[in-house]
Amino acid sequence: MAKPAADSRSNRAAVQATNDDASASKLSCVKKGYMKDDYIHLFVKRPIRRSPIINRGYFARYAALRKLLYEFLDCGMTGDDKGIRKQILSLGAGFDTTFFQLQDEGKAPYLYVELDFKEVTSKKAALIENSTQLRSKVGEAASICQEKGEVLADHYKLLPVDLRDIQKLDEIISLANIDPSLPTFIIAECVLIYLDPESSRAIVGWASRTFSTAIFFLYEQIRPDDAFGQQMIRNLERAVAWDMQKVYSTFIEAQERRRIERLELFDEFEEWYMMQASILRASTMTIKNEYYHPLPVGEIVSSECSFEHYCVACAINDTLGLFKNFGFPNEENATGSPTATTL
């Protein structure tokens, strides 16, 4: 169903503003030593120093994704470091730099595809074309069109799309040369908050139908009677969601926590626990959060509370049998806040 023009413009403006804000926050983390990223500064015009609680929250988000991503890339590896070809598909990728980092680390997958609104991909394509540092990572033979918002290289694709247009997503799969039968890691970070429930359900249904062996990584606000959660349980083999307090205290390595906790003076513990932990009431079909109030589509969340009541959800299709022990540890082996939920 077509969306009203005014709604579409508002949605795109909100996404662009959030993208710029997220990039600035990531750069703040990098400058304080929370994580390494040699590329994010190329995407930020005006660096901003974030508060320690914001830096720690963004680090938790980064560390959770990176740990699951590495686990995915290592699945099926053989002794000579050769294994099944893998793909990464990033929905609403914004100015994310993961592809460039994985290139430096020697961990880049066979194919990395990023999708976003044309307003975003056009700017990213221009930055890649005009930066020797970025251009060298996609390859000198890459085709870059700023006007179309496209970058087409052998192992990297940047393409414009409105994620609400499912038919267009099918066309993108063909254009990007994505093989739906290969193991695929699908990333959706802060994407669904800008979509109506119907579109969220459509995206989940599309992903589950299209990719038979896939990890769907979701970093998102929890919604009462969440349609997305219901769709995942109906369409994907298994799924689990942990609030960010449990992710931080249980899933992120203790050594990493100790390292970053020494970087800045931190005395906002009560606020930290309130922002990171969510109260989940779960049945087999729904997720509920006592304290969450849904935001209107397109409303921009203030950067100072942008990860309030967020969770990480990991859903799996596993036709090839690669992901038997993938992701979060079993509940009986996990400790931390009692808010992990099987969808």
C-alpha positions as CSV (number, residue, x, y, z in Angstrom):
1,M,0.0,0.0,0.0
2,A,1.4,3.4,-1.0
3,K,2.2,5.8,1.9
4,P,1.0,9.4,1.8
5,A,3.7,11.8,0.5
6,A,3.8,13.9,3.7
7,D,4.2,10.8,5.8
8,S,7.0,9.6,3.5
9,R,8.9,12.9,3.7
10,S,8.6,13.0,7.5
11,N,9.8,9.4,7.7
12,R,12.8,10.1,5.5
13,A,13.7,13.3,7.4
14,A,13.6,11.5,10.7
15,V,15.7,8.6,9.5
16,Q,18.3,11.0,8.1
17,A,18.5,13.0,11.4
18,T,18.8,9.8,13.4
19,N,21.5,8.6,11.1
20,D,23.6,11.7,11.6
21,D,23.0,11.6,15.3
22,A,24.1,7.9,15.5
23,S,27.3,8.6,13.5
24,A,28.2,11.5,15.8
25,S,27.6,9.2,18.9
26,K,29.8,6.5,17.4
27,L,32.6,8.9,16.8
28,S,32.3,10.1,20.4
29,C,32.8,6.5,21.5
30,V,35.8,6.1,19.2
31,K,37.5,9.2,20.5
32,K,37.2,8.1,24.1
33,G,38.6,4.7,23.3
34,Y,35.5,2.5,23.7
35,M,36.1,0.9,20.3
36,K,38.2,1.2,17.2
37,D,36.9,2.6,13.9
38,D,39.2,4.2,11.4
39,Y,36.4,5.3,9.1
40,I,33.5,6.9,11.1
41,H,35.2,10.3,11.2
42,L,34.8,10.5,7.5
43,F,31.0,10.5,7.9
44,V,30.7,13.2,10.6
45,K,30.8,16.9,9.8
46,R,30.6,18.2,13.4
47,P,32.0,15.9,16.1
48,I,30.1,16.0,19.4
49,R,31.3,14.8,22.8
50,R,28.6,12.6,24.3
51,S,28.1,12.0,28.0
52,P,29.6,8.8,29.6
53,I,26.2,7.1,29.9
54,I,25.5,7.6,26.1
55,N,29.0,6.4,25.2
56,R,28.6,3.3,27.3
57,G,25.2,2.6,25.8
58,Y,26.5,2.8,22.3
59,F,29.4,0.6,23.2
60,A,27.0,-2.1,24.5
61,R,25.0,-1.9,21.2
62,Y,28.2,-2.1,19.1
63,A,29.7,-5.0,21.2
64,A,26.6,-7.1,21.1
65,L,26.3,-6.8,17.3
66,R,30.0,-7.4,16.7
67,K,30.1,-10.6,18.9
68,L,27.1,-12.1,17.1
69,L,28.5,-11.0,13.7
70,Y,31.9,-12.7,14.4
71,E,30.1,-15.8,15.5
72,F,28.1,-15.9,12.3
73,L,31.2,-15.4,10.1
74,D,33.1,-18.2,11.9
75,C,30.2,-20.7,11.5
76,G,31.1,-23.5,9.2
77,M,34.8,-22.6,9.0
78,T,37.3,-25.4,8.2
79,G,40.8,-25.8,9.4
80,D,42.3,-23.9,6.4
81,D,40.0,-21.0,7.1
82,K,37.8,-21.7,4.2
83,G,34.1,-22.4,4.6
84,I,30.7,-21.7,3.1
85,R,30.3,-18.3,1.4
86,K,28.3,-15.9,3.6
87,Q,26.4,-12.7,3.1
88,I,25.5,-9.7,5.2
89,L,22.4,-7.6,4.4
90,S,22.0,-4.4,6.4
91,L,18.6,-2.8,6.3
92,G,18.6,0.9,7.0
93,A,22.4,0.9,7.0
94,G,22.9,4.6,7.2
95,F,26.6,5.6,7.5
96,D,27.6,2.3,9.2
97,T,31.2,1.4,8.6
98,T,31.2,-2.3,9.5
99,F,32.0,-3.4,6.0
100,F,35.2,-1.3,6.0
101,Q,36.2,-2.5,9.4
102,L,35.7,-6.2,8.4
103,Q,37.9,-5.6,5.4
104,D,40.7,-4.4,7.6
105,E,40.2,-7.4,9.9
106,G,40.3,-9.9,7.1
107,K,36.8,-11.0,8.1
108,A,34.7,-9.5,5.3
109,P,32.0,-11.9,3.9
110,Y,31.7,-12.9,0.3
111,L,29.0,-10.2,-0.2
112,Y,28.0,-7.2,1.9
113,V,24.9,-5.3,0.9
114,E,23.6,-2.1,2.4
115,L,20.1,-0.7,1.9
116,D,18.6,2.7,2.8
117,F,16.6,5.6,1.5
118,K,18.1,7.3,-1.6
119,E,18.8,10.5,0.4
120,V,21.1,8.5,2.6
121,T,22.8,6.2,0.0
122,S,23.5,9.2,-2.3
123,K,25.4,10.9,0.4
124,K,27.3,7.7,1.3
125,A,28.1,7.0,-2.3
126,A,29.5,10.5,-2.7
127,L,31.7,10.1,0.5
128,I,33.0,6.7,-0.8
129,E,33.8,8.1,-4.2
130,N,35.6,11.2,-2.9
131,S,37.6,9.4,-0.2
132,T,40.7,7.4,-1.2
133,Q,40.5,5.5,2.1
134,L,37.0,4.3,1.5
135,R,37.3,3.9,-2.3
136,S,40.2,1.5,-1.8
137,K,38.1,-0.8,0.3
138,V,35.3,-1.2,-2.3
139,G,37.8,-1.6,-5.1
140,E,38.9,0.7,-7.9
141,A,36.7,-1.1,-10.4
142,A,33.6,-0.4,-8.4
143,S,30.8,1.5,-10.2
144,I,29.7,4.5,-8.1
145,C,26.7,6.7,-9.0
146,Q,26.0,9.5,-6.6
147,E,22.8,10.5,-8.5
148,K,21.3,7.0,-8.2
149,G,22.8,6.5,-4.7
150,E,24.5,3.3,-5.8
151,V,27.8,1.6,-5.3
152,L,28.3,-1.7,-7.2
153,A,31.4,-3.7,-6.5
154,D,32.2,-7.4,-6.6
155,H,31.8,-7.9,-2.9
156,Y,30.0,-4.7,-1.7
157,K,26.7,-3.2,-2.8
158,L,25.1,0.0,-1.6
159,L,21.5,0.5,-3.0
160,P,18.6,2.8,-2.4
161,V,15.2,1.4,-1.4
162,D,12.2,2.2,0.6
163,L,12.0,-0.9,2.9
164,R,8.2,-0.7,2.9
165,D,8.2,-1.6,-0.7
166,I,8.5,-5.4,-0.6
167,Q,8.3,-5.8,-4.3
168,K,11.3,-3.5,-4.6
169,L,13.2,-5.5,-2.1
170,D,12.8,-8.6,-4.3
171,E,14.3,-6.6,-7.2
172,I,17.2,-5.4,-5.0
173,I,18.0,-9.0,-4.2
174,S,18.4,-9.7,-7.9
175,L,20.4,-6.5,-8.6
176,A,22.8,-7.1,-5.7
177,N,23.4,-10.7,-6.8
178,I,22.4,-12.0,-3.4
179,D,22.0,-15.8,-3.2
180,P,19.0,-16.5,-0.9
181,S,20.3,-20.0,-0.3
182,L,23.6,-18.9,1.3
183,P,23.9,-18.1,5.0
184,T,22.9,-14.5,5.5
185,F,23.2,-12.2,8.5
186,I,20.4,-9.5,8.3
187,I,20.9,-6.4,10.4
188,A,18.1,-4.0,11.4
189,E,19.2,-1.4,14.0
190,C,16.7,1.2,15.0
191,V,14.7,0.6,11.8
192,L,11.3,-0.6,12.8
193,I,10.5,2.4,15.1
194,Y,10.0,4.4,11.9
195,L,7.7,1.8,10.3
196,D,4.1,1.1,10.8
197,P,3.2,-2.4,12.2
198,E,2.0,-3.6,8.8
199,S,5.3,-2.7,7.2
200,S,7.2,-4.4,10.0
201,R,5.3,-7.6,9.6
202,A,5.8,-7.5,5.8
203,I,9.6,-7.1,6.2
204,V,9.8,-10.0,8.7
205,G,7.7,-12.2,6.4
206,W,9.8,-11.3,3.4
207,A,13.0,-12.1,5.2
208,S,11.8,-15.4,6.5
209,R,10.4,-16.5,3.1
210,T,13.5,-15.3,1.2
211,F,16.4,-16.6,3.3
212,S,16.4,-20.2,4.4
213,T,19.6,-20.0,6.4
214,A,19.8,-16.7,8.2
215,I,20.3,-14.7,11.3
216,F,18.0,-11.7,11.8
217,F,19.7,-9.3,14.3
218,L,17.4,-6.7,15.7
219,Y,18.3,-3.7,17.9
220,E,15.0,-2.0,18.6
221,Q,12.6,-0.5,21.2
222,I,10.2,-3.1,22.6
223,R,6.5,-2.5,21.9
224,P,3.5,-3.9,23.7
225,D,1.9,-6.9,21.9
226,D,4.6,-6.5,19.4
227,A,3.5,-7.5,15.9
228,F,7.2,-8.0,14.9
229,G,7.7,-10.5,17.7
230,Q,4.6,-12.4,16.7
231,Q,5.6,-12.5,13.1
232,M,9.1,-13.8,14.0
233,I,7.7,-16.7,16.0
234,R,5.4,-17.6,13.2
235,N,7.9,-17.4,10.4
236,L,11.4,-18.1,11.9
237,E,12.5,-21.3,13.5
238,R,13.6,-19.7,16.8
239,A,14.1,-16.3,18.3
240,V,15.2,-14.8,21.6
241,A,15.3,-11.2,23.0
242,W,17.4,-9.8,25.8
243,D,17.2,-6.4,27.3
244,M,20.4,-4.3,27.1
245,Q,21.2,-4.7,30.8
246,K,21.3,-8.4,30.4
247,V,23.3,-8.1,27.2
248,Y,25.8,-5.8,28.9
249,S,26.2,-7.8,32.1
250,T,26.0,-11.3,30.7
251,F,26.8,-11.4,27.0
252,I,29.6,-8.9,26.6
253,E,32.9,-10.2,27.7
254,A,33.9,-9.3,31.3
255,Q,37.3,-8.2,30.2
256,E,35.8,-5.7,27.8
257,R,33.4,-4.4,30.4
258,R,36.3,-3.8,32.8
259,R,38.3,-2.0,30.1
260,I,35.6,0.5,29.1
261,E,34.5,1.1,32.6
262,R,37.9,2.6,33.3
263,L,37.7,5.1,30.4
264,E,35.5,7.7,32.0
265,L,34.2,8.8,35.4
266,F,30.8,7.2,35.7
267,D,28.3,7.9,38.6
268,E,25.0,7.6,36.8
269,F,24.3,4.0,37.9
270,E,20.6,4.4,38.7
271,E,19.9,6.1,35.4
272,W,22.0,3.5,33.6
273,Y,19.9,0.6,35.0
274,M,16.7,2.4,34.2
275,M,17.7,3.0,30.6
276,Q,19.1,-0.4,29.9
277,A,16.7,-2.7,31.6
278,S,13.1,-3.4,30.4
279,I,10.4,-5.3,32.2
280,L,9.2,-8.0,29.8
281,R,6.1,-10.0,30.2
282,A,6.1,-12.8,27.6
283,S,3.9,-15.5,26.3
284,T,4.8,-17.6,23.3
285,M,3.4,-15.0,21.0
286,T,3.9,-11.5,22.5
287,I,6.4,-9.2,24.2
288,K,5.1,-6.6,26.6
289,N,7.0,-3.8,28.3
290,E,5.3,-2.1,31.3
291,Y,7.1,1.2,30.8
292,Y,7.2,1.6,27.0
293,H,5.0,4.2,25.3
294,P,5.0,3.9,21.5
295,L,6.4,6.8,19.5
296,P,4.5,8.1,16.5
297,V,6.1,7.1,13.2
298,G,8.8,9.5,12.3
299,E,9.3,11.1,15.7
300,I,12.9,11.6,16.5
301,V,14.2,10.3,19.9
302,S,16.5,12.6,21.7
303,S,20.1,11.4,21.6
304,E,20.3,11.6,25.4
305,C,17.7,8.8,25.7
306,S,18.0,7.1,22.4
307,F,18.5,3.6,23.8
308,E,15.9,3.7,26.5
309,H,14.2,0.4,26.8
310,Y,16.0,-1.2,23.9
311,C,16.6,-4.9,23.4
312,V,18.6,-7.1,21.2
313,A,16.6,-9.8,19.4
314,C,18.1,-12.6,17.4
315,A,15.9,-14.8,15.2
316,I,17.1,-17.8,13.2
317,N,16.3,-19.8,10.1
318,D,18.7,-22.8,9.8
319,T,18.0,-25.1,6.9
320,L,21.8,-25.9,6.6
321,G,22.1,-26.7,10.3
322,L,24.9,-24.1,10.9
323,F,23.4,-22.3,13.9
324,K,22.6,-25.0,16.5
325,N,24.3,-23.2,19.4
326,F,24.3,-19.7,17.9
327,G,23.7,-16.5,19.9
328,F,22.8,-16.0,23.6
329,P,23.6,-18.8,26.1
330,N,20.8,-21.0,27.3
331,E,18.8,-19.5,30.1
332,E,19.9,-22.1,32.7
333,N,23.5,-21.0,32.0
334,A,22.9,-17.3,31.9
335,T,22.9,-14.8,34.8
336,G,22.0,-11.2,35.0
337,S,18.7,-9.3,34.9
338,P,15.7,-11.7,34.7
339,T,14.4,-10.3,31.4
340,A,15.5,-12.6,28.7
341,T,12.6,-13.6,26.6
342,T,12.1,-16.4,24.1
343,L,9.8,-15.1,21.4
